[in-house]
Structures are given as structure tokens and as C-alpha cells.
């Protein structure tokens, strides 16, 4: 390995010389001998200690505690802390009770020194178990052996030696120690070599499956159903109603990256790709994964799998493209709340429906089989999951124990060592009492095996192995016989019991037993998403706009951003203070209750001082406190939007507690901690007031301090010394003051309303005096007063968000705002590449240190790529200026469906064409490539751009205002708007302006009655109403 390609090539050339290579081996041998002499060991000792190290790195059941001991443990890592042991390092436990066996202690102390010199850091715990009255003598001998060697300096230190009297350890803690130890050695089991050589218990071998030669099946059985698709590209397309995206893959026709779906409710979820590879979690997608998150877009690996096997021939395949691809094409259909995988192989037609219950921590995998082969067939279906029950499998694998429920037959798994999620019980279950199972991954996959060819599918059935100390998984196999034309449905369920506010595992297993229960759960999924996404349905001349607006954008926002908080490329799990507030702000028309809940949730993460947690992990609330300067202000803006649109003033009086924790010092960039709860509460309204007052901190130019970053977290060093200022934040704060001032006046708080108004005027003046650069607005000032986003900079001369928010906030001079947006159009909109850069030129060689944004490759993500949030704000700004041409041009550029109109386009863009991507690369050879998809707040902003900025809808309690900004060539559009349980069918007709020059909306009729104020007055009378609106184009 070298620091550069050139250095690596030089090393390759250097060691092509045989003499130099031989010299390396000689030096390595000499070094090894010196090391052994240093610890007074020989080659045989080294071989023995190496074998023992293997058991430390790859825990072996024969050297761990008995399964019965492990199953009794109910304590977590914190139980070790009272013994000065962190639990962060591997533990080797030596139990000695006889002074005559002191040689075993000497060997382990020597082994510990050997491992440490080799870079393997281990906590060696020695229990003195002498009960014959010689305990002190044994203790002195042990301490003497430690004192004469290299290990005398590491007693009771991390990675050192811990000598404890077993008599002083409680029974509960003895169980904990034995459970977590990777190796347990005892002086009553013989010498070290004998214990390493001790034979493992005999393995129960399941008979091999007798095989017959497969019969050739009729090719007609492989024909794919013909589907009508819109916006198709040769690999995928939308169904005509836009509710599904249908993907067809073969061994020679694959998607260029995983195209996934996110299936979730508020407490549970799963991400599943078009290949059927998935991972699943409960409560927190980062902290409590049921199955592994691999984050491997190249191989699309996963820890969940399904298989079908012909019991006569032994031929097996997956009903999904991975892990065991069949010979014929697969059709993968992603819909709202479900994914379906269709395939026909060897005359067996299969459909696998995967979905998550709307109200429970349960995922269904319903496998529908039909025999089209012309003869009777004996088949088996196998479902497989790898357990994690924590954040990372390598950390939790030792602690997962499995058992079978004697009444239901469901297979349970628990990780008592994970005290952040106590009493959680995962389960995998199927409706078949004759099923066989195994909970040992090593047995299922086999030595040197893989999920593409697991050893267990070469045997007649699964062994029934379970318990603790295994490589934990759960595989269930169900057999069935199908006559020609006969069908069968097999329901697998994966879930977790004990989540906060949820049912225990046993109740969930019984509640969802049976095919009828699975069907009802699917119907509830359909009903929920039909209702939730159906509040606003548009019919425009642009098909791609329709499919995004009528479902996919809000589905992405609710399922992925608010509930799952995870996508394929980020398994986040945490709530971001500003992130989910922005997402929920898009829901005022569809699911305002989710916005209300998010307001109260975020307010409860505010500290007494007024700042907030930048992000936090539920359910415990551990998170990071920062100097980030915009987070808390989003609470006031989101509250204003919710109350002014819904009329729910009661939320302002909701009592919400505060957090209490150590305030950050000026030189602390952040602190990750679990804060406490402060005594007392305040109303949501007062939380907002406190946030605004905390934000009234300004620098020498009269603009807000940027702290450790504003909306752009990557600019975390611009104001790290507490003096840097943000121009964007000035515009944003102006908008917050304007909106919350209106709310304060309606809340009968004229004093604070006047405060907001006065501060807004002052702020606007400072912006105009100091932030204008001559042709656009600057972005910020560094601590030393150096401007950023100025023509004087070599890099980052212009940043789009200062220009966009100059318009959106209304704080700037209109002529300057027009020139600023003209600069955005000329310098940042790259029409030939189909993207809009955040800033330009990217950071690369400058001596300025804006923060971690400079660590991105120039042209990627925030560093000069398209950051889609900002591109949307630019389109919104053009729309606010009445520039429909450029507003719609940018909207068309960033519409993901327009990046996938052909195979060639897909090869460039790569990611899903049905959801928003957070970023698009702007650097060769990856220009136009989509980046981080699904888990991006740009989905909610794109929805607001289309529905509010372009189609013009604005809800004000029980009045709907419509002020469209349409392309001049559009004849109009239709929107079906549901107000509570009443639907308004609104037809907007656009014509050219007449001789009188009037533009915009000229007439609004509701059920044929002219509305003089050109406003739709909403009434929830459970009827349908027709609205006719006339407007003149510019």
C-alpha cells in the first residue's frame, strides 16, 4: 500500500527483485525471533498462542460458556464497569482454583504479552477460585507472575490484566462474565494445549437430498406478462396510474444500482431492492437492526433470503433475483407500502409479496406458488434471516440466543446484552406445523459457502439446532406438493415484540397467524396509503410530474424520511432536528397530524439555553449538541406554517419539557451525550420564542453568527471561533421573524410581534448594506472577516442558496434579487448536464478552510455538485419572481423521471427514477450520476415546489388560495383536493392575456357560484364540489 498510485507502483517494481523479496522474509523471521525472546517464549508457544488468538477473533462454541449459562444472562455491558472493565475489548477469562496449576496462569500472561506485541488488544480476566484456604497464596503467585514480565504496566488498564476474587463476584455477574468472554479456560480442564484440542460435541448430520435429473420444462411457461407502462426505458416504467414502478431484470439486464423500496411504519421497517435483498429494523434503523445493513450497491448483498427447491431434482432458486438467480426473467414491482417479485422457473410460477403492517412491528413475506409444469411437483420453500439485534452484527453475534415457542412453534431471538433495547424479542414464523428449522448460520451456509449456494439446501431438511453460542440466524423450511395447476400460499413473518407502545412477540405471532390475517394487513396498507396520498391528486400535461406529485414524493417523505429514517445508502435511525421538521412541513395538505407530532417531538429536544440537539437517536434520546446556527429556528418556522395553515392554535399551548446538559464551550464543535430532563415545562409557543431569542446573535456586519455550520453542515469551520457570519442565515432568520411575527400577533402577543418586525427591518438593512457583492449576494464571512461566495474568491465565488432565499424571504431589494437569480441561471444551471450546481467553482486548492465540505471531491455533493434541496429552492425563487419559464425548466431538469427516459440515460443517472436523489454529480466522468437516493429531504421540498410554487395551492385554515405559475403553452390542469372528508374537483383553465393586459387568476366559481375574492372557501360537508378557475398566462 502506498500514499499514491505512483508510490504503490514503485513498491511493486521494487519487490519484483527476488533478492529483495527474500530479504523481507529474512527480516520478518528475525523480528519474530527477537519478539519471542523478549517475552521468553519459543516457537511452540507462539503456535499455541496463535491458535488461541484465532478463537478470540472467531469465537468457538467449545471455548465459550455452555449454552445453558448464556441463556440465563440478563445483564448488559454496563454490568462490567463496576469491575473496571469496559467491555469494549475481547475478554479472555481464566478460572484457576489450584496453586498446582499456576503454569496455566504463566502461559496466559505470556500469551497476553504476545498478542499485545502483535497488535491484538485483549482484556485478560483471571478469577481466583481457590476455596481451600490458600486464596492469598494463589493471589500472590499470580501477581508475582505479572510483576516479572512486560505486563506489569497494564494491570487494571484497558487491554490489560484484571485479577479478581471469584468469591466477590455475584452470581448474576459471574453469568455475565462467562457470557461475554470469547474464551474461557479453567485449570480443571487440563493444560492449555489440551483445552484447545478438546473435541467439540458431535454434529448432527442431516441426510443429503437424493437427486434426480431435472426434466426440461416448456419454454411457454417462461413468457412474461405484457404490461402497459408509461415513462418506460427498457428496464422499468410506471404503471399507467403511477402507483407502481415495474422493473424487469435478467442475468444480462440489470439495474445499474439497487432500485429499492422503503417499507415502514412509525416503529418498524425494511429497505428492499429490486433484487429482493433487504434489511429490517425495529424502532431505530441504526441502533436496532434485526438483520444486517450491508450498504454494498455493487453486489447488493443482504442478510435475508428466500428459496424454492424441487424436492425430486434438488434444483433450487430464489423467487427474487438474489441471492440465487434463476434462468428466466424476474419482474419486481415497487408500490406504496409493498413490493412484489414475479418469476417462473421450471414450470413453477411464484409471486412474493413483501410489506410491513401499518400498526405493528411485523413484516410479511407472502409466497404464492402455482404449478404450471403439467405434472405433480414436490417442492419446499425456505426463508432465511441473519440476526443482528443491535447496530453491528460483529458486536452482537456472540450475544444472540434463539429458542422455539412450545405453543406456537414460532422461533424467537433475543439479545439481553443490548440494554439500550431491553426486553425486545425478535421472531421469524411461518404457518406450517411440519416446518423444519435451524438457528445456526454456519450450518445453513456451510464451510466456504454463501447465500447463493447454502449447504442446507443440499440436505433433506433443516436440523432443528437452536440456542446460544451459535452463529445466529433463523431458517425455516416448508414442504408442499402441488398437482398440475394447483396453487399454495405460504406466509413468513419477521417481527419484533416489546417495542415502546407495541405488543409483545407472543401476541404479535398469534395476532397475525393465518393467510386471512396477512391479507387484512395488506388491505390496511393499501387503505392507508390510498387515503394519505390521495388528498391532492393532479392531472397535468406532464406525466412525470403527475406520478411524482400523486404519490411518490409524499411516500418518500413519510415512509422513508419521517418513519424509516433510512435508505439504501444511509441507515440513519436518528431524528435530525431541522431535517424531519422540513419533511413534515410538506404534509399540511395530506397528514398535518404528523407535522403536529414532529413539532412537539422537536420542542422536547431543546435545551434550557435555547439551542437544540442537532440529531438524536430514539428511543433513549442520545444525540449530539452543536453550535449549528439554524436548527432551532426551523421550530418557529414549522410551527408558524402548521398553525397558519391548519388553524390549530391549541398546539401552541401544549406543555413541552426541556433538556438539560453541559453547555458547549466555544472551542467544542459538538458533544455526543445523553442529556437529562430539565424540571418544568413551557408551551410550544414559548419554546419557539426561546429559539428565536437564542438566534439573535450577530457579528460585526450585523448578520447572524454561522457557528459550526448553518443549513450547509459542511461549512462547519467558517465560524468555528464564534465570529463568522452567514448571509443565507440572515435571509432565513428574516423569513422566520416575518412568519412568526404574524403568528405572535394572532396569538395575542403584540410585544413579541413588534420585536420580530423591528428585528426583521434591522436585519434586512444590514443585509443590503454588507452582503451584496456587486452581482449577487455573498454566502458568509469567515471568523477573520474574509468573505465567502464573493467574486474575489478563487473558489466558491457564488452559492445558490443566498440568491434563492433573497427572493423567498422577501428581505432583499427586488432588483438585486433579480440580478442574483440571473447569476444563478448563468453560472450554476448546467442545462447540458441536466443539473443545477449548489456553488461554483468547487473547493479544491484554496487555503481557506470552510470545513468538511472541502473533503468531498470537487463537483460531488455539496462541493459544487447538485445538492437537490438548493436546486429546488432556485426553482421556487424563479416561480416567486413570476419567471415561469425558468422555474419549470429547473423543475424539469431535477425531475428524476426525466433522467431515466432511455437505457443510455439510465447508464448515466444509475439511481431510482421514481424518487428524489439528494445530489447529482457534476464532475467527469460521473457528470449526471445520481448520488444518495431516497433518504433526502428534497422529496418534501419538491412536493412543495410543484403543489405550492408552480400549481399555486396555499391552504389557510378553511380557505384554499390558488395562484398558479404555469408554462405558457399549458391549457391548464386539474386538481382533486380533499379537505378532511370532502373533495373539491378544481379545473384550472389558462388562456393568453387579453387586450386589457390582466394576468393571473381572473375568475373562480365553486359549484357555478362566482367567488368575488377568488378564493375557495372549504366546507367539510362530505360532498363533492366542482371548481372552475380561469387565468391569463403572462
ABEGO torsion letter per residue (X at the ends): XBABAAAAAAAAAAAABAAAAAAAAAAAAAAAAAAAAAAGBBAAAAAAAAAAAAAAABBBAAABBBAAAAAABABBAAAAAAAGBAGABBBBBBBBABAAAAAAAAAAAAAAAAAAAAGBBBBBBBBBABAAGAAAAAAAAAAAAAAABAAAAABGBBGBBBBBBAAABBAAAAAAAAAABABBBBAAAEBAAAAAABBBBBBBBBBBBBBBBBBBBBAAAABBBBBBBBGBAGABBBBAAGABBBBBBBAABBBABBBBBBBBBAABBBBBBAAGBBBBBBGBAAABBABBBAGBAAAGBBABBBBBBBAAAGBBBBABAOABBBABBBBBBBBBGBBBBBBBBGGBBBBBBBBBBAABBBBBBBBBBBBAAGBBBBBBBBBBBBBAGBABAAAAAAABBBBBBAAAGBBBBBBAABAABBGBBBBBBBBBAABBBBABAAAAAEBGBBAABBAAAABABBAGBBEBGBBBBBBBBBBBBBBBGBBBBBBBBBBBBGBBGBBBAAAAAAAABEAAAAAAAAAAAAAAAAAAAAABBBBBABAAAAAAAAAAAAAAAAAAAAAAGBBAABBAGBBBAAAAAAAAAAAAAABAAAAAAAAAAAAAABBAAGBBBABBBOAAGBBBBBABAAAAAAAAAAAAAAAAAAGBAAAAABBBBBBBBBBBBAABABBBBBBBBBBEBBBAAAAAAAAAAAABBBBAAGBBBAEAEBABAABAAAAAAGABBBAAAAAAAAAAAAAAAAAAAAAGBAAAAAAAAAAAAAAAAAAAAAABAGABBBABBBAAGBBBGBAABABGABBAAAAAAAAAAGABBAAAAAAAAAAAAAAABBAAAGBBBABOBBBAABABBAEAAAABBBGBEABGBBBAAAAAAAAAAAAAAGBAAAAAAAAAAABAAAAAABAAAAAAAGBBAABBBABBBABOAABGBBBBBGBBAAAAAAAAAAAAAAAGBBBBGABBBBBBBBBAABAEBBBBBBBEABBBBBBBBBBBBBAAGBBEBABBBBGGBBBAAGBBBBBBAGBBBBBBBBBBBX
